[in-house]
Amino acid sequence: MTARFADTFEAIVANVEQVVQGKGEAVRLTVCCLVAEGHLLIEDVPGVGKTTLAKAIAASLGCSWHRLQFTPDLLPSDVTGVTVYSRTTGSFEFRPGGIFANIVLGDEINRASPKTQSALLEAMQEGQVTVDATTYTLPTPFMVIATQNPVEHEGTYPLPESQLDRFLMRIAMGYPDRASEIEMLDTHGGLSTTEVEDLAPVVTVQAVEAMTATARGIHVAPAVKGYLVDLAEATRRHPALSLGISPRATLALQGAARARAASLGREYVVPDDVKALAGPVLEHRLVVSPEAAIAGIGGAEVLTQVLGAVPVPAGRTG
């Protein structure tokens, strides 16, 4: 099963890399997030491919996807849907909002008001929305890929900790290296250009659901579970943090580690899986104390300290 998982995983990655050059790690993390049943926040400067990556993932899957352009005047009903009166039937009907799709691209999520941002909370955590006291189930698989620009603060509303905690991972695209940028000029600057719209799906919804089920079944030894809990407790005791990671974050890190292990053809999680994903999964959940912020200490630095201080389990972890 893990061999089939790894083959399908690589097929998705290869398809996305036709239009996103030089960002193999970001692509792999995105696919890991998908099969771990999580949501992704891509935070970086404009023009580095955040939206292209999200659209390429959606195009590579044979499933439905919607794009929500977040603006200050976007209403919660635009996201979740609204109940309207139908003169034809003489009854009220529910019209689904943009959240009703397998892949939802939320572009510039920090431009929406806190009220609209909060409309995503129930959907991201429980896979459902409630409108006028009626609950509607979202399709599966379901993933929100949100983007935000960290350097332009005018007209933006920073995501609160409760919203950030709903994202399994936060990643940055970064600038491409020299060779990748030259390849980009060749690929996207000529007549024979591969665009996102040209990508053909390489997996079906059923295949993604099968990958998700395989990832859930990856073995996590008691020693590795203890390592996960030790990391969580270390963040809660760290003097530079006013808020450590929640139990939801511990579960998220275990799920992501399972997905990474399966993508590498393994049927069990090793501590290296946990350490490799600690940054994308945990860093955005850490809140440094005011004193640490004044001293210039950030969440990434604290996480490095925690990973260095917590003993890695030795012996059999498979």
N, C-alpha and C positions, 0 to 999 in steps of 0.2 A: 504493500500500500504506500509506504513512504517513497519507494522508487517512482511510482506513478505520480505521487504528489510533487516530487522534485522535478520530474519532466514537465508537468503542467506549469509549475512555478516558473521554470526557465523559459517556457514558451511565452508566457505573459510578459516576462522581463524583456525578452528579445523583441517582441512586438512593440512595446513601448519605446525601446531604445532606437527604433527607426526614426523617431521624431524628437527624442530627448537625448542628445549626445553628451557623453562625459559625466553622466550623473547616475552611474550604476548603483551606488549605495543608496541614494534617495529612492530610486525605482524599487529596489529590493525591500527597503523598509516600508514603502507604500503597499506592496503586495503582501508583505507579512502582516501589516495592519488589517488589510482586507480579510485574509483567511483567519485572523485571530478575532474577527467579529468586532473590530474597533473602529474608531473614527480618527481622522488625521487632520492636524493643523499644520499648514505650510506657511512659515513666517520668513519673509525675506524681502529684499529691495525689489522695485519694479524691474521687469524685463529679463528675469533670470529663468523663466519657464515654469512658474508655479501653476498657472492656469493650464498651460500645455500639458503638464504632467497629469493633472486631474482629468482633463478631457481624454488623454491617451489611455489612461486606465479604464475609463468608462467605455471607450471605443473598442478596447481589447476584449471586453466581456459581452456576451450576447444577452444583454439585459437593458432595462430602461434606465434613462438618466435625465435629470433636469438640472438646469443652472439657475441659481438664485443670485441676482446681483443686489447685494446689500447696500442700501442707501438710507439716509436719515428718515425718509418718508415711507419706507417699507413698513407695512402693517403686519401684526402677527397673523391675521387671517390670510395674508398673501402667502405665508409659509405653511400654515396648517390646513387652511380651507375655510369655507363658510357655508352656512345653511341658508338657502334662499327659497322663497315661495314660488312654486311653479303654477302659473295660471292654467297650463295645459292639463295637469293632473289634479290640481286643486289641493296640493299638499306641499310640505316643505321637503326640499331635496338637498343633499350634501354635495357640494362641489369641491373636490380635493384640491389642496394647494400644492405648491412646488415640492413639498417634502415627500410626496407620494411617488417614489422611484427607488430603484435599487441603489443607484449612485446619485448622490446629491452634491453638486458643486456649489458651495457658498462662497462667492467671490467677495473679497474685502469685507469679511464678517464684522470687523470692528467699526464699520461705518454705520451699522444699524443701531437703533436705540436699544437700551437695556431691555425694554419691554418686548421688542421683537427678538432679541437674542434669547430671552428666556423661553420663547415659544419652541426653541429647539431642545430644551432640557428633557422633557418627557420622551420625545421622539428618540433622542440619542441614547437614553438610558434604558427605556422599556420597549422600544420598537413600536410605539403606538402614539396616537394623538387623541385628545379629548376636546370635542367641540360641542358646545351647548349640552353638556352632561352626557354626551354619547361618545363612546370610545371606538376608534377605528384603528385596525391593525395595519401596519406598514408592510410592504412586500419584503421577502427575504431572498437573497442577502440584502442587507441595508447598510450603507456606509455614507457618512458625511465627510467630504473633503473640503475643508475651509481654508481660505487664504487670507493673509493680512500683511500689511506693509508696516514694519516696525519703526520706520524713520519719519513718516508723515503723520503727525499727531493732530493737525488741525481738522476739526469736524469728525473726530473719531471717538469711540466709547470703548475704553479698554475692557477686555473680557474679565469678568470676576472669577475668583478662584473656583466657585461651584461650576462655572461653565468650562474652565480649563480642565477640570478634573474629569469631565466627560470625554475628553480627547485621549485616546489610547496613546498617541504619539504626537510630538511636535518636532518637525524637522526644518532644516534650512537648506535651500538649494545650493547657495554659494555660486561664485563665478566659475565658469569652466576653465580648465587649464588651456595652455596655448594650443596644443595639438587638437583638443576637442573643439575649440573655437574656430580653428582653421577648417576642420571637418564640417562644422556647422555652416560656414560660409560657402563651402562647396555644395553641401546638401541642399540648403535652403535658398541659395542665391542663384541657382541655375534654372533651366527650363524643366528638367525632370526632378521636380520637388515632391517629396513625400510629406503630405500634410496630415494633420490629425483626422480630417474628414476622409482620407484615403485608407485609413487603417481598417482592416477587416477583423471581426471578432475571432479569437483563437480558442476561446472556451465558452461553454454554455453556463447558464445559471445552475443547472444540475451539477456540473463539474465543480463549480465554486462551492456549492453546498457539500459535495463529497470531500473537497479539500478541507473545509471547515470541520467536518466530522473526523477526518483523519488527525487534524491538529489537536482536537479535543482529547484524542486517545493516546497522545504521546506521553510516555511514562515520565513522571517526576519523582525521583527518589526522595525518601525522608530527609536525607542530608541536604539536598538542594532546597527543599521546602524550608528547612531550618535556616539556610543561608538567606533566602528571601525575607523571612521574618526578622532575622538579625539585621539586615540592611534597613528594613522599615523602622525597627526600634532605634537604630543608630541615628536616623534622620530626626526622629522625635525627641532625642536627647541632645542633639547637637546645639551648642550654645549660640551659634550664628544663625540659627533658624527659629523663626517664630511659629512656623507651621511645617511639620514634617509630612510624610506621605500617609495617605489614608489606606484602610484595608482594601478599598476599591483599586488603589494603585498597585498594591501587592498582587492582587488577582490579575490585574492587567499585565504586569511584568511576567507572571507565570504563563499567561496565555500567549504573549508575544514570544517568549522563549520557546514555547512548544512549537509555534509556527516556524521559527528560525531553525530549530532542530530538524523538523520535517523537510524544510527546503533544502537542507544539506544531506538528506537521505538517512537521517538517524531516527530511531524509534524511542529515544530517551533524551532528556535535557541534561546538559553539563553546565558547570558554573560559568564557562566562557560565554554561553548563550545569554546568561543573565547579565554579565558584565558588558557584553557588546550592546545590549539594548537598554541598559540603565539610563544612559543619557537621553535618548529620544522619549523614553517612557516616563521617567521620573523628574527630569530637570524642571519642566514647566509647572510641576506641582509643588515645588519647594518655594517657600516664602521666607526670604532672609529678614532678619531683625533690622530695625532702623539703624542700630549701632553698626552692624555689619555692612549695611548699604553705604553708610557714611565712610567707612573704612575701605570701600571699593571691593568688598567681597561679594561675589555673585553665586547663584545657585550651582553653576557648573563647577566652580572651585570647591564648594562645600561637598558636592557629590563625589568629586575626585578624592577628597579627604576621607569620606565615608567608605568608598570602595577600597582605599588603601588600608583602612583601620580594621575592617571586618574580616576575620579569618575565612579563607576559602576552604570549603570542605575537602578533605583528602580521602583517598581510598575509593571504593566503588560507588559511583553515582549513577550508573546505568541500570 
